[in-house]
Amino acid sequence: GAFMGVSDMDRAIKFYAEILGYQTVVYDQTEDFADMHGVDGGFGRYRRVLLRHPEKRKGPFSPLLGDTELELV
């Protein structure tokens, strides 16, 4: 998976869904996340969205790489 900071969450969700096919929203939460307190700027309330690709990947390396997820912050 990948973890990315975005400036416009709704626009980013739309982009990753339409362009890259990450259409499954695993969670969409806004709160003060304790696991982020060790990161610069990690205190305070903000939104986190975890996206997953709904289809199994194809190709010779897909069993090795497995499912992919994108977490947007």
N, CA, C and O atoms as a GROMACS GRO file, in nm:
protein
  292
    1GLY      N    1   0.082  -0.119   0.000
    1GLY     CA    2   0.000   0.000   0.000
    1GLY      C    3   0.086   0.125   0.000
    1GLY      O    4   0.208   0.119   0.016
    2ALA      N    5   0.020   0.235  -0.018
    2ALA     CA    6   0.088   0.364  -0.019
    2ALA      C    7   0.010   0.462   0.068
    2ALA      O    8  -0.112   0.452   0.082
    3PHE      N    9   0.081   0.557   0.126
    3PHE     CA   10   0.027   0.659   0.215
    3PHE      C   11   0.059   0.794   0.152
    3PHE      O   12   0.176   0.825   0.130
    4MET      N   13  -0.044   0.874   0.123
    4MET     CA   14  -0.021   1.001   0.053
    4MET      C   15  -0.097   1.116   0.117
    4MET      O   16  -0.213   1.102   0.154
    5GLY      N   17  -0.030   1.228   0.129
    5GLY     CA   18  -0.096   1.350   0.172
    5GLY      C   19  -0.158   1.420   0.052
    5GLY      O   20  -0.096   1.432  -0.054
    6VAL      N   21  -0.281   1.465   0.068
    6VAL     CA   22  -0.352   1.532  -0.041
    6VAL      C   23  -0.408   1.665   0.011
    6VAL      O   24  -0.436   1.679   0.130
    7SER      N   25  -0.425   1.760  -0.078
    7SER     CA   26  -0.479   1.891  -0.038
    7SER      C   27  -0.630   1.900  -0.056
    7SER      O   28  -0.694   1.985   0.007
    8ASP      N   29  -0.688   1.816  -0.138
    8ASP     CA   30  -0.832   1.815  -0.162
    8ASP      C   31  -0.878   1.669  -0.164
    8ASP      O   32  -0.864   1.600  -0.265
    9MET      N   33  -0.931   1.622  -0.051
    9MET     CA   34  -0.964   1.480  -0.035
    9MET      C   35  -1.066   1.432  -0.138
    9MET      O   36  -1.047   1.328  -0.200
   10ASP      N   37  -1.174   1.506  -0.154
   10ASP     CA   38  -1.279   1.462  -0.247
   10ASP      C   39  -1.228   1.453  -0.390
   10ASP      O   40  -1.262   1.360  -0.464
   11ARG      N   41  -1.147   1.548  -0.428
   11ARG     CA   42  -1.088   1.546  -0.563
   11ARG      C   43  -0.991   1.428  -0.579
   11ARG      O   44  -0.988   1.364  -0.684
   12ALA      N   45  -0.914   1.400  -0.475
   12ALA     CA   46  -0.819   1.288  -0.479
   12ALA      C   47  -0.892   1.154  -0.486
   12ALA      O   48  -0.851   1.066  -0.562
   13ILE      N   49  -0.999   1.139  -0.409
   13ILE     CA   50  -1.077   1.015  -0.414
   13ILE      C   51  -1.130   0.993  -0.555
   13ILE      O   52  -1.121   0.883  -0.609
   14LYS      N   53  -1.184   1.097  -0.614
   14LYS     CA   54  -1.237   1.087  -0.750
   14LYS      C   55  -1.126   1.050  -0.849
   14LYS      O   56  -1.147   0.965  -0.935
   15PHE      N   57  -1.010   1.114  -0.837
   15PHE     CA   58  -0.898   1.086  -0.926
   15PHE      C   59  -0.856   0.939  -0.917
   15PHE      O   60  -0.846   0.872  -1.020
   16TYR      N   61  -0.831   0.890  -0.797
   16TYR     CA   62  -0.783   0.753  -0.782
   16TYR      C   63  -0.889   0.650  -0.820
   16TYR      O   64  -0.855   0.539  -0.863
   17ALA      N   65  -1.015   0.684  -0.805
   17ALA     CA   66  -1.123   0.594  -0.847
   17ALA      C   67  -1.135   0.590  -0.999
   17ALA      O   68  -1.141   0.482  -1.058
   18GLU      N   69  -1.138   0.706  -1.062
   18GLU     CA   70  -1.160   0.712  -1.206
   18GLU      C   71  -1.037   0.675  -1.288
   18GLU      O   72  -1.049   0.606  -1.389
   19ILE      N   73  -0.920   0.720  -1.248
   19ILE     CA   74  -0.800   0.698  -1.327
   19ILE      C   75  -0.734   0.564  -1.296
   19ILE      O   76  -0.694   0.492  -1.388
   20LEU      N   77  -0.722   0.530  -1.169
   20LEU     CA   78  -0.649   0.409  -1.130
   20LEU      C   79  -0.739   0.294  -1.085
   20LEU      O   80  -0.690   0.184  -1.062
   21GLY      N   81  -0.869   0.318  -1.071
   21GLY     CA   82  -0.962   0.211  -1.039
   21GLY      C   83  -0.974   0.176  -0.892
   21GLY      O   84  -1.030   0.071  -0.859
   22TYR      N   85  -0.923   0.259  -0.802
   22TYR     CA   86  -0.936   0.234  -0.657
   22TYR      C   87  -1.073   0.285  -0.612
   22TYR      O   88  -1.084   0.397  -0.561
   23GLN      N   89  -1.176   0.202  -0.630
   23GLN     CA   90  -1.314   0.245  -0.610
   23GLN      C   91  -1.375   0.200  -0.479
   23GLN      O   92  -1.481   0.250  -0.441
   24THR      N   93  -1.312   0.108  -0.408
   24THR     CA   94  -1.368   0.059  -0.282
   24THR      C   95  -1.314   0.143  -0.167
   24THR      O   96  -1.194   0.149  -0.144
   25VAL      N   97  -1.406   0.209  -0.094
   25VAL     CA   98  -1.367   0.287   0.024
   25VAL      C   99  -1.376   0.194   0.145
   25VAL      O  100  -1.485   0.153   0.184
   26VAL      N  101  -1.262   0.162   0.203
   26VAL     CA  102  -1.256   0.074   0.320
   26VAL      C  103  -1.297   0.153   0.444
   26VAL      O  104  -1.376   0.105   0.525
   27TYR      N  105  -1.244   0.274   0.458
   27TYR     CA  106  -1.291   0.365   0.563
   27TYR      C  107  -1.269   0.509   0.521
   27TYR      O  108  -1.184   0.539   0.438
   28ASP      N  109  -1.348   0.596   0.580
   28ASP     CA  110  -1.342   0.740   0.557
   28ASP      C  111  -1.372   0.803   0.693
   28ASP      O  112  -1.488   0.815   0.732
   29GLN      N  113  -1.267   0.844   0.765
   29GLN     CA  114  -1.283   0.891   0.903
   29GLN      C  115  -1.215   1.026   0.923
   29GLN      O  116  -1.113   1.056   0.861
   30THR      N  117  -1.275   1.106   1.010
   30THR     CA  118  -1.216   1.233   1.050
   30THR      C  119  -1.207   1.234   1.202
   30THR      O  120  -1.308   1.226   1.271
   31GLU      N  121  -1.086   1.242   1.253
   31GLU     CA  122  -1.063   1.245   1.397
   31GLU      C  123  -0.917   1.278   1.426
   31GLU      O  124  -0.840   1.307   1.335
   32ASP      N  125  -0.880   1.274   1.555
   32ASP     CA  126  -0.740   1.290   1.597
   32ASP      C  127  -0.685   1.149   1.611
   32ASP      O  128  -0.717   1.080   1.707
   33PHE      N  129  -0.601   1.106   1.517
   33PHE     CA  130  -0.551   0.969   1.512
   33PHE      C  131  -0.424   0.956   1.594
   33PHE      O  132  -0.322   1.018   1.563
   34ALA      N  133  -0.428   0.876   1.700
   34ALA     CA  134  -0.314   0.859   1.790
   34ALA      C  135  -0.193   0.800   1.717
   34ALA      O  136  -0.080   0.833   1.752
   35ASP      N  137  -0.216   0.714   1.618
   35ASP     CA  138  -0.102   0.652   1.548
   35ASP      C  139  -0.024   0.751   1.462
   35ASP      O  140   0.083   0.718   1.411
   36MET      N  141  -0.076   0.872   1.445
   36MET     CA  142  -0.008   0.973   1.365
   36MET      C  143   0.066   1.077   1.450
   36MET      O  144   0.129   1.167   1.395
   37HIS      N  145   0.059   1.065   1.582
   37HIS     CA  146   0.121   1.166   1.669
   37HIS      C  147   0.272   1.172   1.655
   37HIS      O  148   0.332   1.274   1.688
   38GLY      N  149   0.336   1.066   1.608
   38GLY     CA  150   0.481   1.066   1.589
   38GLY      C  151   0.526   1.131   1.459
   38GLY      O  152   0.646   1.144   1.435
   39VAL      N  153   0.432   1.171   1.376
   39VAL     CA  154   0.461   1.232   1.246
   39VAL      C  155   0.450   1.385   1.260
   39VAL      O  156   0.361   1.434   1.328
   40ASP      N  157   0.540   1.458   1.196
   40ASP     CA  158   0.531   1.605   1.196
   40ASP      C  159   0.393   1.648   1.150
   40ASP      O  160   0.349   1.608   1.042
   41GLY      N  161   0.323   1.727   1.229
   41GLY     CA  162   0.190   1.773   1.194
   41GLY      C  163   0.082   1.670   1.220
   41GLY      O  164  -0.031   1.687   1.175
   42GLY      N  165   0.114   1.563   1.291
   42GLY     CA  166   0.020   1.453   1.311
   42GLY      C  167  -0.082   1.474   1.420
   42GLY      O  168  -0.170   1.390   1.438
   43PHE      N  169  -0.074   1.585   1.494
   43PHE     CA  170  -0.173   1.614   1.597
   43PHE      C  171  -0.288   1.693   1.536
   43PHE      O  172  -0.269   1.770   1.442
   44GLY      N  173  -0.407   1.675   1.590
   44GLY     CA  174  -0.525   1.748   1.542
   44GLY      C  175  -0.617   1.658   1.462
   44GLY      O  176  -0.584   1.544   1.430
   45ARG      N  177  -0.733   1.712   1.433
   45ARG     CA  178  -0.834   1.637   1.357
   45ARG      C  179  -0.807   1.652   1.208
   45ARG      O  180  -0.785   1.762   1.157
   46TYR      N  181  -0.811   1.541   1.140
   46TYR     CA  182  -0.802   1.544   0.994
   46TYR      C  183  -0.866   1.418   0.938
   46TYR      O  184  -0.902   1.327   1.013
   47ARG      N  185  -0.880   1.414   0.810
   47ARG     CA  186  -0.952   1.307   0.741
   47ARG      C  187  -0.855   1.206   0.682
   47ARG      O  188  -0.754   1.242   0.622
   48ARG      N  189  -0.888   1.078   0.701
   48ARG     CA  190  -0.811   0.968   0.641
   48ARG      C  191  -0.908   0.879   0.564
   48ARG      O  192  -1.015   0.844   0.613
   49VAL      N  193  -0.869   0.842   0.442
   49VAL     CA  194  -0.952   0.756   0.358
   49VAL      C  195  -0.863   0.644   0.305
   49VAL      O  196  -0.756   0.668   0.249
   50LEU      N  197  -0.909   0.520   0.323
   50LEU     CA  198  -0.837   0.404   0.270
   50LEU      C  199  -0.914   0.351   0.150
   50LEU      O  200  -1.032   0.316   0.161
   51LEU      N  201  -0.847   0.345   0.036
   51LEU     CA  202  -0.906   0.297  -0.089
   51LEU      C  203  -0.844   0.164  -0.128
   51LEU      O  204  -0.726   0.140  -0.106
   52ARG      N  205  -0.926   0.078  -0.185
   52ARG     CA  206  -0.878  -0.052  -0.231
   52ARG      C  207  -0.928  -0.075  -0.373
   52ARG      O  208  -1.036  -0.031  -0.411
   53HIS      N  209  -0.847  -0.143  -0.450
   53HIS     CA  210  -0.885  -0.179  -0.587
   53HIS      C  211  -0.979  -0.299  -0.579
   53HIS      O  212  -0.943  -0.399  -0.516
   54PRO      N  213  -1.098  -0.292  -0.640
   54PRO     CA  214  -1.197  -0.400  -0.624
   54PRO      C  215  -1.167  -0.528  -0.703
   54PRO      O  216  -1.223  -0.633  -0.673
   55GLU      N  217  -1.079  -0.520  -0.801
   55GLU     CA  218  -1.052  -0.637  -0.885
   55GLU      C  219  -0.917  -0.697  -0.852
   55GLU      O  220  -0.824  -0.627  -0.811
   56LYS      N  221  -0.907  -0.828  -0.869
   56LYS     CA  222  -0.778  -0.895  -0.851
   56LYS      C  223  -0.685  -0.851  -0.962
   56LYS      O  224  -0.726  -0.836  -1.078
   57ARG      N  225  -0.560  -0.830  -0.928
   57ARG     CA  226  -0.461  -0.790  -1.027
   57ARG      C  227  -0.427  -0.908  -1.118
   57ARG      O  228  -0.436  -1.024  -1.077
   58LYS      N  229  -0.387  -0.877  -1.239
   58LYS     CA  230  -0.352  -0.980  -1.336
   58LYS      C  231  -0.206  -0.965  -1.373
   58LYS      O  232  -0.149  -0.856  -1.364
   59GLY      N  233  -0.145  -1.074  -1.414
   59GLY     CA  234  -0.006  -1.070  -1.457
   59GLY      C  235   0.081  -1.163  -1.375
   59GLY      O  236   0.038  -1.213  -1.271
   60PRO      N  237   0.202  -1.186  -1.421
   60PRO     CA  238   0.289  -1.284  -1.358
   60PRO      C  239   0.331  -1.248  -1.215
   60PRO      O  240   0.360  -1.337  -1.136
   61PHE      N  241   0.336  -1.120  -1.182
   61PHE     CA  242   0.380  -1.080  -1.048
   61PHE      C  243   0.263  -1.056  -0.952
   61PHE      O  244   0.286  -1.030  -0.833
   62SER      N  245   0.139  -1.064  -0.998
   62SER     CA  246   0.025  -1.033  -0.913
   62SER      C  247   0.016  -1.122  -0.789
   62SER      O  248  -0.019  -1.071  -0.682
   63PRO      N  249   0.046  -1.254  -0.796
   63PRO     CA  250   0.042  -1.333  -0.673
   63PRO      C  251   0.147  -1.287  -0.571
   63PRO      O  252   0.125  -1.295  -0.450
   64LEU      N  253   0.258  -1.242  -0.620
   64LEU     CA  254   0.365  -1.195  -0.532
   64LEU      C  255   0.330  -1.061  -0.468
   64LEU      O  256   0.354  -1.041  -0.349
   65LEU      N  257   0.273  -0.970  -0.545
   65LEU     CA  258   0.244  -0.836  -0.496
   65LEU      C  259   0.115  -0.829  -0.416
   65LEU      O  260   0.106  -0.748  -0.324
   66GLY      N  261   0.017  -0.911  -0.447
   66GLY     CA  262  -0.109  -0.913  -0.372
   66GLY      C  263  -0.196  -0.791  -0.398
   66GLY      O  264  -0.175  -0.716  -0.494
   67ASP      N  265  -0.294  -0.773  -0.309
   67ASP     CA  266  -0.387  -0.661  -0.321
   67ASP      C  267  -0.316  -0.530  -0.286
   67ASP      O  268  -0.220  -0.529  -0.210
   68THR      N  269  -0.366  -0.421  -0.342
   68THR     CA  270  -0.306  -0.291  -0.314
   68THR      C  271  -0.409  -0.198  -0.251
   68THR      O  272  -0.528  -0.207  -0.278
   69GLU      N  273  -0.360  -0.109  -0.168
   69GLU     CA  274  -0.443  -0.009  -0.102
   69GLU      C  275  -0.371   0.126  -0.107
   69GLU      O  276  -0.248   0.133  -0.111
   70LEU      N  277  -0.451   0.231  -0.106
   70LEU     CA  278  -0.399   0.367  -0.098
   70LEU      C  279  -0.464   0.435   0.022
   70LEU      O  280  -0.586   0.435   0.034
   71GLU      N  281  -0.384   0.491   0.110
   71GLU     CA  282  -0.439   0.569   0.220
   71GLU      C  283  -0.411   0.716   0.193
   71GLU      O  284  -0.296   0.757   0.175
   72LEU      N  285  -0.518   0.794   0.189
   72LEU     CA  286  -0.508   0.937   0.163
   72LEU      C  287  -0.529   1.013   0.293
   72LEU      O  288  -0.619   0.983   0.371
   73VAL      N  289  -0.443   1.111   0.316
   73VAL     CA  290  -0.452   1.192   0.438
   73VAL      C  291  -0.449   1.338   0.399
   73VAL      O  292  -0.454   1.425   0.485
   0.00000   0.00000   0.00000
